[in-house]
Amino acid sequence: MPTISLCMIVKNEEAHIARCLDSIAELVDEIIIVDTGSTDRTVEIVSNYTSQVYRYPWKDDFSEARNYSFSKASMNYCMWMDADDVLEETEKGKFLELKQILAPDTDMVMMKYNTSFDEAGKPSFSYFRERWIRNCARYRWIGAVHEVIPPSGRIVYSDIAICHKKVGTGDPDRNLRIYRKLLAEGKTLDLRQQYYYGRELYYHGLYEEAVSVLEAFLLSEAGWVENKIEACSVCASCYYKMGQEQTALYALLRSLGFDLPRAELCCEIGRHFLEHGNIHNAVYWYETALRIPKKEYADGFVLPDCYDYVPYMQLCVCYDKLGEQEKAREYNEKAGACKPYSPAYLYNRQYFDSLQRKEQS
């Protein structure tokens, strides 16, 4: 059975580091903690879980710090988690089972990363990340921000999920500040970093600058197709913010040139037509979203609701506007089957019930 070193970089995480380690400590064979300058009780807390606690000066480079943590590992595989991550009880049995059955020639295990949740705690945004990585010099982190270990070798996809449950806002300007610093130093951002830099600019309301960076990324011949598709969506959001709605639509449609339609993009296109009063076009795109199968092991960012709940709910709105209340009610019930706790579904149900009572009176 393979052994696993949990390798973490932390700083001022006293509020939730114990929650993280309590969820995973008994399942791994070694815990490596690299502290990058805590001034709270973080080091004291983690010392209750492991004696392998190292100090490392923060240099505005996540990859450098993570690689240092990996350099201290002695087990077969390195596993990373952030301090505000947690392995839920439902996942622990699967975690242990995977350790028992993992083929010895496996180089990397990809696990689902749930980073947003709806009102019932159901994941609403997820994607796969490299989680167990063979402990050898071949696998090292790259990228000062949004760091990654490029997948290679024999890769196994697992349905085990790590949940990112952030407490507090952190430093919202950190990533952009690091990118600005790199550029000021004359560093060149690779394509992946260009994509994430464009996203950071968008998050900070710098829409024209974001579009400039992302359009250059889209024009490059290389680059990961999932990043290209997502860049189209971010560009569209920028154009909407700048009041260029037709250009935003073109940005969304541009995504279709990179691969088959994604339900997420279909829903965005449908929303555009719905908001502009073109209901029949909106219906087409929401119905298209429903026809797209949800991949069990998708490579890019996934909004699960875009494959069922969102198009059902929006088709309810569309058919209500078209005066087809019975069809609208049917779609609302389909949305309710996905999320019976949804306030929108419950509100619509009352609305249709009231219409029915009026017809009967």
N, C-alpha and C positions, 0 to 999 in steps of 0.2 A: 504494500500500500504506500502511495507517495506521501512524502512529508511536506508541510507547508509552513513557510515563514510569513507571518503577517507583518508588512512593512508600512509604517505610517509616518507622515510628516505632520507636525502639529505646532500650533502657536496659540496661546491663550484660549484653550478649549475646555476650561474647567466646567462649563455649563452642561456639556454633553459627552465628553470623552468616556466617562464611566458607562454611560448607556451603550455606546458603541462597543467597548471592550467586553462588557457583560454579555453581549449578544454573540460574540465570536470567539472569546478566549478559550473555551473548552474544546473548540473544534480544530484549532490550529496547533502546530507543534513548536512554534517559536514566535515571540512577539518582539519586533524591532521598532523602537520609537525614536524618531529624530525630531528634537525640539529646536525650532528656529528662532527662539528668542522670547519665550513666554515670560510674562511678569505676574502671572496669577498662580493658581495652585495646580496647573496642568502637570508639571513634572512630579509633584508630590503624589497626585492621583495615579498617574500611569505607573509609578514605581511600585504600586500595590499589585500590579499585574505582571511586571517583568523587571529584571535587573539590567536589561539591555536598553538603556536610555542614553542617547547621545546628543550632545550639543552641536549645532551646526549653524554658522552665521547665514542669515538670509541675504541672498544676492539678487532678488527679483528674478528668480529663475526656478520654476517648479521642477523642471526636469533634472536640474543639477541636484536639488535636494532629494528627489525621489531616487535618483541613481545612487546617491550616497547611502540611502536607506537599504537599497538592494545590495550594496557592497558589503553590508554587515550580515546578510542572510547566509545561513548554512544548510538550509533544507533543499529538497528537490525543486520546489516551486516557490516563487515569490507571489504574494497576494497583497494588493493594496486596498485600503479603504480610507475615506476621509473621516474626520472625527465626528461629523454629523450624519454619518451613514449608520445603518443598522441592518442586521440580518434577523428578519422576523422569525418567530417560533415555527411558523408553517414551513420555513425553508431549511431548518436545521437537519431534519431527517434526510432530505435530498442532498444536502451538503455532504453528510457522512457517507451516504450511499455512493456519491460520485467519487469520493476518495477511495472507496473499496473497489470500484469497477473501472476506474480510469486506465486506459491503455497506456503502457509504459512509454510508448513512442509519441505521446501527446506533447506538443510544445506550448500550446496556449489554449486556455479555456475561456470562452466568451460567456459572460453572464449578463442577464438583463439588469438594467439600471433604471429604477423607477424614481423620477425626480419631481413629479407633481401629482397631486391627488385631488379627487372631487370631494363633495361634501360627505360622502359615505366612506371615504378613505380608499376608494378604488383608484388604481393608477390611471392618470389621464395623460401622462407624457412619459415615454420610456424609449430606451435604445440599448444596444448591446455594447459592452466595453470589455476589453481584455482584463481579466480578473485574476486568473492563475497564469503565471508566466514561468517557463522553465528557467531555473537559476543558472544562467551562463552568460558569458560576455556578449553573446550574439544579440541579446535582448536588452536594449537600453532606451530610456525615455528621451524624446526629442521635443523641442518647443518650450520656450520660456513660460508661455501661458497656454491653456488648453492642451497640455502635454499629452503625448500618445506614444505607445510602443507600436510601430508599424507591424501589422499582422503578417506572419510568415510561418513556414513549417507546417506541421500537422495541427490543425485548429479544430477544436470541438466546441459546439454550441450547446449550452445548457439552459434549461428553463428556470434555473435558480435565480432569484431576484434579490439584489441589494437595494434597499430603500434609502434615498437621500432625504433626510428630514431635518432641514435647516432650521436652526433656532437663531432668530435675529437677522439683521440685514447684512452684517459684515461690512466690508469696505467696497461700495459699489463702483468706485473709481479705480480700484487697484489694477484691473486688467488693462484698461485703456492707458493708464499711467505707464505700465510696463511696456506696452507697444510703442507709445510715444518716445519713451527713453531709448528703446532699441533703434528706432528710426533716427533719433537725434544723434546717436552714436555711429550712424552710417551703416547700420546692419540692414541686410536684405531679408525681407520676410518671404518664406517659401509659400507655395500656393495655399496650403492648408491654413497657415497663419494669416495670409491675406484675407481669406474667407472669414476667419474669426475676428480679425481686426475690423472688417466691414460690419460685422454684427455688433461689435462693441460701440462703433460709431453710431449705429442706428439706435441702440439702447440709450445713448446719451443725447439723442435728438439732433445729431449732426447729419441730417438726412442727405444733403448734397454731397458731403464728403464720403458718406457711406456708399452712395450710389457710384461715385467715382471709383472707389476701391473695388466694389463688387462687380461692376461692369468690366473692369480690367481683368478680374479673376475669371469672369464668364467668357471672355474673349480668348483666354489662354487655351491651347490645345490639350494640355494636361489638366490634372485635377480630378478628384473623386466625383463620380456622377451624383452621388447623394448630396454632396456639398454644392454642386452646380444647381440641382433642383431646389435646394433650400435657399440658395442665393437669389434665385428668381423670386421666391416668396418674400424675402427680406427687401429686395429692390422694390417689389410691388408695394409693400408697406410704406417704404420711404416715399414713393410717388404719391400714394394716397395722402400722406401727411403734407406733401407739398402742393396738394390740390390738383395733381396731374392724373386724373382718374383713368383716362383712356390709356395713357402710357402704363399705368399700373396693370390694367388688363393685359396689355401686350406682354408685360413682364411675366405674368402668370402663365399665359399661353406659350411663352418661350420655353417653359419647363418641359413641354411636350416634345421638344426637339432633342432632349437628352435621353429619354427613356419612356416606357409606357406610363400612362397617367398614374399618379398617386392619389389616393382618396383625399388626402389632406389638401392638395392643390385643387382637386375637383370641387371641394366644398368652398374654397376661397373664390373660385370662378363663379360658382353658383351664387354665392353671397353678393358678388358684384352685380350680376344680372337682377337679382331680387331687389337690391337696394336702388337699382335704376329702373325698376318697374317692368323689366322684361321677364315676366313670370314664366313663360313657356321655355325660354332658354335656361332659366334657373332650374326648372324641373328637370331638364335634360341632364344638367351637370350633377345634380343631387342624385338622380337615378343612376348615373354613371358611377358615382362614388360607391353606391350600394352594390354594384356589379363587380367591384374590384375585390379580390380575395385578400383577406388579412393574412400576411405572411407570418408564420410562427417565428421565424428567425430573420427578421428584416434587418438590413444593414444600417439604414439611416434612422433619423428621428421618427418616432411613431406617435400619432395622436389616435389612440384606439377608438375614441368616440366618432371619428370621421368615417369609420367603416360601418356604422350602424346608427347610433343615437342621433348624431348631428344631422345627417341627411334625412332621417325619419322625421325629426322635429321640424326641419326646414321645409320638407315636403308638406307637412301639415299646414304650415304658414302659407305656402304657395297655393295649395288647393282651397284653403279658406278664402284667399284673395280672389281666386277664380270662381268663387261661389259654389264650389263642390264640397259642401260641409261634411257629407257622409264619408267621402274619400279622405278629407282632412282628419276626421275623427279616427279613421282606421290607422292613419300614419301616426297619430298621437299615441294610440294604444301600442303600436309597435315600438315607439320610443319609450313608452312606459315599461314595456317588457324588458328593455335594456336597463332602465334606471327608474324603478318604481318610486323612488324617493325624490325624484327630480321636481323641484318647485315649478318649473315651466310645464312639465307634463301634468302635474296636479292642477295647476291654474287652468290649462287648456281643457282638462276634463270637466271642470266646473263650468267653463264657458260653453262647451258643447251640450252639457246637461241643461243649462239655462236656455239654450236655443231650442232644445227638444221640448222643454216645458212650454215655451211660448207657442210652438207649433201645435201642441196638444190642447192648448187652452182656447 
